[in-house]
Amino acid sequence: MSRNLKNNQNLLTVGSVPRKMLLFAIPIFFSNLFQQLYNAVDSLIVGNFVGAEALAAVGSSSSLIMLLVGFVNGVSLGAGVLVARFFGAGDEESMERAVHTTVALGLCAGTALTAIGILFSPQILRLMGTPEDVMPNSVLYFRIYFAGSLASVLYNVGAGILQSVGDSRSPMKFLIAASVLNVMLDLLFVAVFPWGVGGAAAATVISQILSAVLAFRKLMCVNAGYRVRWRRVRFDREMLRRVIGLGVPSGVQNSVISLANVIVQSNINSFGSVAMAGCAAYSRTEGFAFLPVTCFALALSTFVSQNLGAGKTERVKAGVRFGLLCSPILAECIGVLIFIFAPVVIAAFNNEPDVVSFGVNNARTVALFYCLLAFSHCCAGILRGLGRPVIPMTIMLAVWCVFRIFYITVTLRFIHNIHVVYWAYPITWSISSILFAVIVFRALRKHLAEQRLSTRIA
């Protein structure tokens, strides 16, 4: 191991397992918290200063944005597993090639997303069944957002590289700065200037540009193998193959979840703009439940990958036990709070009685099942860290996409009630949790046994 890596305080291969995981996960928690806060502020300001139709437009665009951006972010997440493996093993030369290949991939993907989002937004929104009274604002929000999608992709690439080497604090600082700027610009563009949903989208884009600039300024200045040198940004054929092998299943996993959510949103759209607004308010609230889910899923992925690279199997098992305990408990605590305070929280976005009713019913159907969501995502993170991203991709494609769509499509033919849509999430989270519980422990036991055997032979 090189001297730079050996003395690096971001290494997750030494020290107390709970302490290292918490020190890594807590900044991710706050990063996601601030990101969720500025997403919520978008909806709060739009819902209160523009109206329910504008709130519905922002909410209906969000699931579609996640469909397109989620694939690229998933690829970055998978690439981060590879970088973490090289970092844990102290292989700086391979880590450098992986980093520059990932950045090149991010540049290409961000450019493609910009073109797709701007050119095809009306057609895609119509396929979703977006009501005509919401369509103009939805198209406007979508196009402005995707005009800045390159910045969003590059920030996620940069943050993924930093987190893969154990630095979760820097992305947290960058997101806090971007969140503060977003809130200020939201108030300026929507509350002061009457720019409506276009102003909210523009505020988000400018904030994402700031976060991307800060992330790459950090990566250009570090004295380590993951330093970004723009003249070296190119595709390395062998490394690209490995990045795609790990990253594409994670990207597909993100996209199939988002695809299912787009179809869920299409069914919500059939109940009208008031239902859309209520569910949009809930979806912004639900994002807070994802905080312990995403931070521990990423922490587990990075922790497992670094320690496998270093050949420390006992630390892998200890980290898995700790993550699978903490994340579901924290997610369930947040779920209980959302269940109790749903009327107050939903009304903060828009206080029309029908909007509040739809949002509260959605929240109180789903919130107490967040522990299952957390368990599934943590298991997916473990499997990514083991280098087996195809398994979680397959489970989520089968359950969270195919089965969820089948359930909604068939059931709504007989019971045209929006509660059918709400229940799609608890049902599919329950099924995936059972499958993951069986598969992840078998895969972990097999993988660690193979690694111990190869270590003894070596």
PEUR-V561000 format. One record per pair of residues at least 24 apart in sequence whose ideal C-beta (glycine too) atoms are under 10 Angstrom apart, sorted by the first residue. I is the first residue (numbers start at 0). J is the second residue. Records with the same first field share a line. If there is no record, write none. Layout:
BEGIN
I->J / J
END
This chain:
BEGIN
0->86 / 87 / 88 / 89 / 90 / 91 / 309
1->89 / 90 / 91 / 92 / 94 / 223 / 224
2->89
3->89 / 91 / 221 / 222 / 223 / 224 / 225
4->85 / 86 / 87 / 88 / 89 / 90 / 91 / 94 / 164 / 223 / 224 / 225
5->89
7->86 / 89 / 164 / 165 / 166 / 223
8->165 / 166
9->86 / 161 / 162 / 163 / 164 / 165 / 166 / 167 / 168 / 169 / 223 / 301 / 305
10->86 / 87 / 89 / 164 / 165 / 305 / 306 / 309
11->83 / 86 / 87 / 164 / 165 / 298 / 301 / 302 / 303 / 304 / 305 / 306 / 309 / 311 / 314 / 318
12->86 / 87 / 88 / 89 / 165 / 302 / 305 / 306 / 307 / 308 / 309 / 310 / 311 / 314
13->306 / 309 / 311 / 314
14->314
15->317
16->302 / 306 / 313 / 314 / 315 / 316 / 317 / 318 / 319 / 320 / 321 / 322
17->317 / 318 / 320 / 321 / 322 / 324 / 325
19->165 / 298 / 302 / 305 / 306 / 314 / 318 / 321
20->294 / 295 / 298 / 299 / 301 / 302 / 317 / 318 / 321 / 322 / 325
21->294 / 295 / 298 / 321 / 325
22->165 / 167 / 168 / 298
23->162 / 165 / 166 / 167 / 168 / 294 / 295 / 297 / 298 / 299 / 301 / 302 / 305
24->167 / 291 / 293 / 294 / 295 / 296 / 297 / 298 / 299 / 301 / 302 / 321 / 322 / 325 / 326 / 329
25->167 / 168 / 171 / 294 / 298
26->162 / 166 / 167 / 168 / 169 / 170 / 171 / 172 / 174 / 294 / 298
27->158 / 162 / 167 / 168 / 170 / 171 / 174 / 290 / 291 / 293 / 294 / 295 / 296 / 297 / 298 / 301
28->167 / 171 / 290 / 291 / 293 / 294 / 295 / 298 / 329
29->167 / 168 / 170 / 171 / 172 / 174 / 175 / 290 / 294
30->158 / 162 / 167 / 168 / 169 / 170 / 171 / 172 / 173 / 174 / 175 / 177 / 178 / 210 / 290 / 293 / 294 / 297
31->170 / 171 / 174 / 286 / 287 / 289 / 290 / 291 / 292 / 293 / 294 / 297
32->171 / 174 / 175 / 178 / 286 / 287 / 290 / 294
33->171 / 172 / 173 / 174 / 175 / 176 / 177 / 178 / 179 / 181 / 182
34->170 / 171 / 174 / 175 / 177 / 178 / 181 / 206 / 210 / 286 / 290 / 293
35->178 / 283 / 284 / 285 / 286 / 287 / 288 / 289 / 290 / 293
36->174 / 175 / 178 / 179 / 181 / 182 / 283 / 286 / 287
37->174 / 175 / 177 / 178 / 179 / 180 / 181 / 182 / 184 / 185 / 202 / 203 / 206
38->178 / 181 / 203 / 282 / 283 / 286
39->182 / 280 / 282 / 283 / 284 / 286 / 287 / 344 / 347 / 348
40->178 / 181 / 182 / 183 / 185 / 186 / 189 / 199 / 202 / 203 / 283
41->140 / 181 / 182 / 185 / 189 / 196 / 198 / 199 / 200 / 202 / 203 / 283
42->185 / 199 / 276 / 279 / 280 / 282 / 283 / 284 / 347 / 348 / 349
43->182 / 185 / 189 / 280 / 283 / 347 / 348 / 349
44->182 / 185 / 186 / 188 / 189 / 190 / 198 / 199 / 202 / 348
45->136 / 140 / 185 / 189 / 190 / 195 / 196 / 198 / 199 / 200 / 279 / 348 / 349
46->276 / 279 / 280 / 283 / 347 / 348 / 349 / 350 / 351 / 354
47->189 / 190 / 347 / 348 / 349 / 350
48->185 / 186 / 189 / 190 / 191 / 193 / 195 / 198 / 199
49->136 / 189 / 190 / 193 / 194 / 195 / 196 / 198 / 199 / 349
50->136 / 195 / 272 / 276 / 349 / 351
51->133 / 272 / 273 / 275 / 276 / 277 / 279 / 280 / 348 / 349 / 350 / 351 / 353 / 354
52->130 / 132 / 133 / 135 / 136 / 137 / 196 / 272 / 273 / 275 / 276
53->133 / 136 / 137 / 139 / 140 / 189 / 195 / 196 / 199 / 272 / 276 / 349
54->133 / 136 / 196 / 272 / 275 / 276 / 277 / 279 / 280 / 283 / 348 / 349 / 351 / 354
55->129 / 130 / 132 / 133 / 136 / 137 / 267 / 268 / 271 / 272 / 273 / 274 / 275 / 276 / 277 / 278 / 279 / 280 / 349 / 354
56->124 / 129 / 130 / 132 / 133 / 134 / 135 / 136 / 137 / 138 / 139 / 140 / 141 / 195 / 196 / 199 / 272 / 275 / 276 / 279
57->133 / 136 / 137 / 140 / 141 / 144 / 196 / 199 / 200 / 203 / 275 / 276 / 279 / 283
58->133 / 137 / 140 / 264 / 267 / 275 / 276 / 277 / 278 / 279 / 280 / 281 / 282 / 283 / 348
59->124 / 127 / 128 / 129 / 130 / 133 / 134 / 136 / 137 / 140 / 141 / 261 / 264 / 265 / 267 / 268 / 272 / 275 / 276 / 278 / 279
60->120 / 123 / 124 / 127 / 129 / 133 / 136 / 137 / 138 / 139 / 140 / 141 / 142 / 144 / 145 / 196 / 200 / 264 / 279
61->140 / 141 / 144 / 257 / 260 / 261 / 264 / 279 / 282 / 283 / 286
62->127 / 256 / 257 / 258 / 259 / 260 / 261 / 262 / 263 / 264 / 265 / 267 / 278 / 279 / 282
63->116 / 120 / 123 / 124 / 126 / 127 / 129 / 137 / 141 / 144 / 145 / 257 / 258 / 260 / 261 / 264 / 265
64->112 / 116 / 140 / 141 / 144 / 145 / 148 / 151 / 203 / 257 / 261
65->253 / 254 / 256 / 257 / 258 / 260 / 261
66->123 / 127 / 253 / 254 / 255 / 256 / 257 / 258 / 259 / 260 / 261 / 262 / 264
67->108 / 111 / 112 / 115 / 116 / 119 / 120 / 123 / 141 / 144 / 145 / 148 / 254 / 257 / 261
68->108 / 109 / 112 / 116 / 144 / 145 / 148 / 151 / 152 / 155 / 253 / 254 / 257
69->249 / 250 / 251 / 252 / 253 / 254 / 255 / 256 / 257 / 258 / 260
70->108 / 112 / 246 / 247 / 249 / 250 / 251 / 252 / 253 / 254 / 255 / 257 / 258
71->104 / 105 / 107 / 108 / 109 / 111 / 112 / 148 / 151 / 152 / 155 / 156 / 246 / 250 / 253 / 254
72->105 / 108 / 151 / 152 / 154 / 155 / 156 / 158 / 159 / 246 / 249 / 250 / 253 / 254
73->155 / 246 / 247 / 248 / 249 / 250 / 251 / 252 / 253 / 254 / 255 / 256 / 257 / 383 / 388 / 392
74->101 / 104 / 105 / 108 / 152 / 155 / 156 / 159 / 242 / 243 / 245 / 246 / 247 / 248 / 249 / 250 / 251 / 253 / 254
75->101 / 102 / 104 / 105 / 108 / 152 / 153 / 154 / 155 / 156 / 157 / 158 / 159 / 160 / 162 / 163 / 242 / 246 / 249 / 250 / 253
76->155 / 159 / 162 / 163 / 245 / 246 / 249 / 250 / 252 / 253 / 296 / 297 / 300 / 301 / 380 / 383 / 388
77->101 / 159 / 241 / 242 / 243 / 244 / 245 / 246 / 247 / 248 / 249 / 250 / 251 / 252 / 253 / 300 / 383 / 386 / 388 / 392
78->102 / 104 / 105 / 156 / 159 / 160 / 163 / 238 / 239 / 241 / 242 / 243 / 245 / 246 / 249 / 250
79->155 / 156 / 158 / 159 / 160 / 161 / 162 / 163 / 164 / 242 / 245 / 246 / 249 / 297 / 300 / 301 / 304 / 383
80->159 / 163 / 242 / 245 / 246 / 249 / 300 / 301 / 303 / 304 / 305 / 307 / 308 / 380 / 383 / 384 / 385 / 386 / 388
81->163 / 238 / 241 / 242 / 244 / 245 / 246 / 304 / 308 / 386
82->159 / 160 / 161 / 162 / 163 / 164 / 224 / 225 / 242 / 301 / 304 / 305
83->159 / 160 / 162 / 163 / 164 / 165 / 300 / 301 / 302 / 303 / 304 / 305 / 306 / 307 / 308 / 383 / 384
84->163 / 241 / 245 / 301 / 303 / 304 / 305 / 306 / 307 / 308 / 309 / 384 / 386
85->163 / 164 / 224 / 225 / 238 / 304 / 305 / 308
86->160 / 163 / 164 / 165 / 223 / 224 / 225 / 301 / 304 / 305 / 308 / 309
87->163 / 164 / 165 / 301 / 302 / 303 / 304 / 305 / 306 / 307 / 308 / 309 / 310 / 311
88->305 / 307 / 308 / 309 / 310
89->224 / 308 / 309
90->224 / 308
91->223 / 224 / 225 / 226
92->224
93->224 / 235 / 237 / 238 / 241
94->160 / 163 / 164 / 223 / 224 / 225 / 226 / 238
95->223 / 224 / 225 / 226 / 227 / 228 / 231 / 235 / 238
96->224 / 231 / 233 / 234 / 235 / 237 / 238 / 239 / 241 / 242
97->160 / 163 / 224 / 225 / 235 / 238 / 239 / 241 / 242 / 245
98->156 / 157 / 160 / 163 / 164 / 218 / 223 / 224 / 225 / 226 / 227 / 228 / 231 / 232 / 238
99->225 / 226 / 227 / 228 / 229 / 230 / 231 / 232 / 233 / 234 / 235 / 238
100->231 / 232 / 233 / 234 / 235 / 236 / 237 / 238 / 239 / 240 / 241 / 242 / 243
101->156 / 157 / 159 / 160 / 163 / 225 / 227 / 232 / 238 / 239 / 242 / 246
102->153 / 156 / 157 / 160 / 215 / 218 / 227 / 228 / 229 / 231 / 232 / 233
103->156 / 231 / 232 / 233 / 234 / 235 / 238 / 239 / 242
104->152 / 156 / 232 / 234 / 239 / 242 / 243 / 246
105->149 / 152 / 153 / 154 / 155 / 156 / 157 / 159 / 160 / 211 / 232
106->149 / 152 / 153 / 156 / 232
107->152 / 234
108->148 / 149 / 152 / 153 / 156 / 250
109->147 / 148 / 149 / 150 / 151 / 152 / 153 / 154 / 155 / 156 / 211
110->148 / 149 / 152
111->148 / 149 / 152
112->145 / 148 / 149 / 151 / 152
113->145 / 146 / 147 / 148 / 149 / 150 / 151 / 152
114->145 / 148
115->145 / 148
116->141 / 142 / 143 / 144 / 145 / 146 / 147 / 148
117->141 / 142 / 143 / 144 / 145 / 146 / 148
118->142 / 145
119->145
120->144 / 145
123->261
124->268
126->261 / 265
127->261 / 262 / 264 / 265 / 266 / 267 / 268
128->262 / 264 / 265 / 266 / 267 / 268 / 269
129->264 / 265 / 268 / 272 / 275
130->268 / 269 / 270 / 271 / 272 / 275
131->272
132->271 / 272
133->196 / 268 / 271 / 272 / 275 / 276
135->195 / 196
136->195 / 196 / 197 / 199 / 200
137->196 / 275
138->196
139->194 / 195 / 196 / 197 / 199 / 200
140->195 / 196 / 197 / 198 / 199 / 200 / 201 / 203
141->196 / 200
142->197 / 200
143->196 / 197 / 198 / 199 / 200 / 201 / 202 / 203 / 204
144->196 / 199 / 200 / 201 / 203 / 204 / 207
145->200 / 204
146->200 / 201 / 204
147->200 / 201 / 203 / 204 / 205 / 206 / 207 / 208 / 211
148->204 / 207
149->207 / 208 / 211
150->177 / 203 / 204 / 205 / 206 / 207 / 208 / 209 / 210 / 211 / 212 / 214
151->203 / 204 / 206 / 207 / 208 / 210 / 211
152->207 / 211
153->207 / 208 / 210 / 211 / 212 / 214 / 215
154->206 / 207 / 208 / 209 / 210 / 211 / 212 / 213 / 214 / 215
155->207 / 210 / 211 / 214
156->211 / 214 / 215 / 218 / 227
157->210 / 211 / 212 / 213 / 214 / 215 / 216 / 217 / 218 / 219 / 227
158->210 / 211 / 213 / 214 / 217 / 218 / 297
159->214 / 246 / 297 / 301
160->214 / 215 / 217 / 218 / 221 / 225 / 226 / 227
161->214 / 217 / 218 / 221 / 225
162->297 / 298 / 300 / 301
163->225 / 297 / 300 / 301 / 304 / 305
164->221 / 223 / 224 / 225 / 301 / 305
165->298 / 301 / 302 / 305
166->217 / 218 / 221 / 223 / 225
167->294 / 297 / 298 / 301
169->213 / 214 / 217 / 218 / 221
170->210 / 213 / 214 / 217
172->210 / 213 / 214 / 217
173->209 / 210 / 211 / 212 / 213 / 214 / 215 / 216 / 217
174->206 / 209 / 210 / 213 / 214
175->210
176->206 / 209 / 210 / 213
177->203 / 205 / 206 / 207 / 208 / 209 / 210 / 211 / 212 / 213 / 214
178->206 / 209 / 210
179->206 / 209
180->205 / 206 / 207 / 208 / 209 / 210
181->205 / 206 / 207 / 209 / 210
182->206
241->386
244->386 / 388 / 389
245->304 / 383 / 386 / 387 / 388 / 389
246->383 / 388
247->388 / 389 / 392
248->382 / 383 / 387 / 388 / 389 / 390 / 391 / 392 / 393 / 396
249->300 / 379 / 380 / 382 / 383 / 388 / 389 / 391 / 392
250->388 / 392
251->388 / 389 / 391 / 392 / 393 / 395 / 396 / 400
252->379 / 383 / 388 / 389 / 390 / 391 / 392 / 393 / 394 / 395 / 396 / 399 / 400
253->392 / 395
254->392 / 395 / 396 / 400
255->392 / 393 / 395 / 396 / 397 / 398 / 399 / 400 / 401 / 403
256->376 / 395 / 396 / 399 / 400 / 403 / 427
257->399 / 400
258->396 / 399 / 400 / 403 / 404
259->395 / 396 / 398 / 399 / 400 / 401 / 402 / 403 / 404 / 407 / 423 / 424 / 427
260->399 / 400 / 403 / 423 / 424
261->404
262->400 / 403 / 404 / 407 / 408 / 420 / 423
263->403 / 404 / 407 / 420 / 421 / 423 / 424
264->420
265->404 / 407 / 420
266->404 / 407 / 408 / 411 / 415 / 417 / 419 / 420 / 423
267->357 / 361 / 417 / 420 / 421
269->411 / 415 / 417 / 420
270->357 / 415 / 416 / 417 / 420
271->353 / 357 / 417
272->354
273->349 / 351 / 352 / 353 / 354 / 356 / 357
274->353 / 354 / 356 / 357 / 358 / 360 / 361 / 417 / 420
275->354 / 357
276->345 / 348 / 349 / 351 / 353 / 354 / 355 / 357 / 358
277->345 / 348 / 349 / 351 / 353 / 354 / 355 / 356 / 357 / 358 / 359 / 360 / 361 / 362 / 417
278->345 / 354 / 357 / 358 / 360 / 361 / 362 / 417 / 420 / 421
279->348 / 349 / 354 / 357 / 358 / 361
280->341 / 344 / 345 / 346 / 347 / 348 / 349 / 354 / 355 / 357 / 358 / 359 / 361 / 362
281->337 / 341 / 344 / 345 / 348 / 357 / 358 / 359 / 360 / 361 / 362 / 363 / 364 / 365 / 366 / 421
282->358 / 361 / 362
283->344 / 345 / 347 / 348 / 358
284->333 / 337 / 340 / 341 / 344 / 345 / 347 / 348 / 358 / 361 / 362 / 366
285->333 / 334 / 337 / 361 / 362 / 365 / 366 / 369 / 372 / 424
287->333 / 334 / 336 / 337 / 344
288->329 / 330 / 331 / 332 / 333 / 334 / 336 / 337 / 362 / 365 / 366 / 368 / 369 / 370 / 372 / 373
289->330 / 333 / 369 / 372 / 373 / 376
290->326 / 329 / 330 / 333
291->325 / 326 / 327 / 328 / 329 / 330 / 331 / 332 / 333 / 369 / 373 / 376 / 377
292->326 / 327 / 329 / 330 / 333 / 369 / 370 / 372 / 373 / 374 / 375 / 376 / 377 / 380
293->326 / 373 / 376 / 377 / 380
294->322 / 325 / 326 / 329
295->321 / 322 / 323 / 324 / 325 / 326 / 327 / 329 / 330 / 373 / 376 / 377 / 380
296->322 / 326 / 373 / 375 / 376 / 377 / 378 / 379 / 380 / 381 / 383 / 384 / 391
297->376 / 377 / 380 / 383 / 384
298->322 / 325 / 326 / 377 / 380 / 384
299->323 / 326 / 376 / 377 / 378 / 379 / 380 / 381 / 382 / 383 / 384
300->377 / 379 / 380 / 381 / 382 / 383 / 384 / 385 / 388
301->380 / 383 / 384
302->380 / 381 / 384
303->380 / 381 / 382 / 383 / 384 / 385 / 386 / 443 / 446
304->380 / 383 / 384 / 385 / 386
305->384
306->384
307->384 / 385 / 386 / 446 / 447 / 450
310->450 / 451 / 453 / 454 / 457
311->450
312->443 / 446 / 447 / 448 / 449 / 450 / 451 / 454
313->447 / 451
315->381 / 384 / 385 / 443 / 446 / 447 / 450
316->443 / 444 / 447
318->381 / 384
319->377 / 378 / 380 / 381 / 384 / 385 / 439 / 440 / 443 / 447
322->373 / 377 / 378 / 380 / 381
323->373 / 374 / 377 / 378 / 380 / 381 / 435 / 436 / 439 / 440
324->377
325->373 / 377
326->369 / 370 / 372 / 373 / 374 / 376 / 377 / 380
327->369 / 370 / 371 / 372 / 373 / 374 / 375 / 376 / 377 / 432
328->370 / 373
329->369 / 370 / 373
330->366 / 368 / 369 / 370 / 371 / 372 / 373 / 374 / 376 / 377
331->366 / 367 / 368 / 369 / 370 / 371 / 372 / 373
332->369 / 370
333->366 / 369 / 370 / 373
334->362 / 365 / 366 / 367 / 368 / 369 / 370 / 372 / 373
335->366 / 367 / 369
336->366
337->362 / 363 / 365 / 366 / 367 / 369
338->362 / 363 / 364 / 365 / 366 / 367 / 369
339->363 / 366
341->366
357->417 / 421
360->417 / 418 / 421
361->417 / 418 / 420 / 421 / 424
362->421
363->421
364->417 / 418 / 420 / 421 / 422 / 423 / 424 / 425
365->421 / 422 / 423 / 424 / 425 / 428
366->425
367->425
368->422 / 424 / 425 / 426 / 427 / 428 / 429 / 432
369->424 / 425 / 428
370->428 / 432
371->424 / 425 / 427 / 428 / 429 / 430 / 431 / 432 / 433 / 435
372->424 / 425 / 427 / 428 / 431 / 432
373->428 / 432
374->428 / 431 / 432 / 433 / 435 / 436 / 439
375->399 / 427 / 428 / 429 / 430 / 431 / 432 / 433 / 434 / 435 / 436 / 439
376->428 / 431 / 435
377->435 / 439
378->431 / 432 / 434 / 435 / 436 / 438 / 439 / 440 / 442 / 443
379->431 / 435 / 439
380->439
381->435 / 439 / 440 / 442 / 443 / 446
382->435 / 438 / 439 / 442 / 443 / 446
384->443 / 446
385->439 / 442 / 443 / 445 / 446 / 447 / 450
386->446
387->438 / 439 / 442 / 443 / 445 / 446
390->434 / 435 / 438 / 439 / 442
391->431 / 434 / 435 / 438 / 439
393->434 / 438
394->430 / 431 / 432 / 434 / 435 / 438 / 439
395->427 / 431 / 434 / 435
397->427 / 430 / 431 / 434
398->426 / 427 / 428 / 429 / 430 / 431 / 432 / 433 / 434 / 435
399->423 / 424 / 427 / 428 / 430 / 431
400->427
401->427
402->426 / 427 / 430 / 431
403->427 / 428 / 430
END
